[in-house]
Amino acid sequence: MKTGDLIRKYRKAKGMTQKELAKAAGYSTHTTIVKIEQNEIDLPTSKLGVLANVLGVLPSDLIGDENTPEQLSEREEEVISLFRGMSEERQDAFLKFLESQSDHNQ
């Protein structure tokens, strides 16, 4: 994902609007945030730490990489969250169930 995509992801996860993020980061308008999120302009290095702090992430979390695999969907993240809350025994049973349901086994 690119930096703009990551900023959008973390902003939405925090429930912030572009205007709220712009204000918290010291921008006079939200236009710059829009352009950064659309990957039209690069995030200035001077704002990397500021945005990371506002979004509650590390600056390195905002550094995009086009070679990074696509992010998980909300549904995939939900499955992972539920899986992590299971005992090891239930995780094993769940994995066996998924394998039996997979289209790859046909």
C-alpha positions in Angstrom: 0.0 0.0 0.0 1.1 3.5 -0.6 1.4 6.1 2.2 -1.9 7.8 1.3 -3.7 4.5 1.5 -2.3 3.8 4.9 -3.2 7.3 6.2 -6.7 6.8 5.0 -6.9 3.4 6.6 -5.7 4.6 10.0 -7.8 7.8 9.8 -11.0 5.7 9.2 -10.1 3.2 11.9 -9.9 6.1 14.3 -13.2 7.4 13.1 -11.8 10.8 12.0 -12.8 12.9 9.0 -10.3 14.4 6.7 -11.1 17.8 8.2 -10.5 16.6 11.7 -7.2 15.0 10.8 -6.1 18.1 8.9 -6.9 20.3 11.9 -5.2 18.0 14.4 -2.1 17.9 12.2 -1.9 21.6 11.8 -3.1 22.1 8.2 -5.3 25.1 7.5 -7.6 23.1 5.2 -8.3 19.4 4.6 -7.3 19.7 0.9 -3.8 18.6 1.6 -5.0 15.5 3.4 -7.3 14.7 0.5 -4.4 14.9 -2.0 -2.1 12.8 0.3 -4.7 10.1 0.7 -5.2 10.1 -3.1 -1.5 9.7 -3.5 -1.4 12.9 -5.6 1.2 14.5 -3.4 3.8 13.0 -1.1 3.5 13.4 2.7 6.1 15.9 3.8 8.7 14.4 6.0 8.0 17.2 8.5 4.5 16.0 8.9 5.2 12.2 9.2 5.6 12.2 13.0 2.8 14.6 13.5 0.3 12.5 11.5 1.5 9.3 13.1 1.0 10.8 16.6 -2.5 12.0 15.7 -3.4 8.6 14.3 -1.8 6.7 17.2 0.6 4.8 15.1 4.4 4.7 14.5 5.8 6.8 11.8 7.1 3.7 10.1 3.4 2.5 9.9 2.7 5.3 7.5 5.6 4.6 5.1 4.0 3.0 2.1 5.5 0.4 -0.2 4.0 -0.5 -3.5 5.3 -4.1 -3.1 3.4 -4.6 0.2 0.6 -7.0 -0.3 -3.0 -5.7 -0.2 -4.4 -5.1 3.2 -6.9 -7.5 4.8 -10.6 -6.7 4.4 -12.7 -6.0 7.5 -14.2 -9.5 7.2 -10.7 -11.1 7.1 -9.7 -9.0 10.1 -12.8 -10.1 12.0 -12.0 -13.8 11.3 -8.5 -13.3 12.6 -9.7 -11.5 15.7 -12.1 -14.2 16.5 -9.5 -16.9 15.8 -7.1 -15.3 18.2 -9.7 -15.4 20.9 -10.1 -19.2 20.6 -8.3 -21.8 22.6 -5.7 -23.8 20.7 -8.1 -26.8 20.6 -10.8 -24.7 19.0 -8.3 -23.1 16.6 -7.4 -26.6 15.4 -11.0 -27.6 15.0 -11.7 -24.3 13.1 -8.8 -24.9 10.7 -10.0 -28.4 10.0 -13.5 -27.1 9.3 -12.1 -24.4 7.0 -10.0 -26.9 5.1 -13.1 -29.1 4.6 -15.0 -26.1 3.2 -12.3 -24.7 1.0 -12.8 -24.6 -2.8 -9.1 -25.7 -3.1 -10.0 -29.2 -1.9 -12.4 -29.9 -4.8 
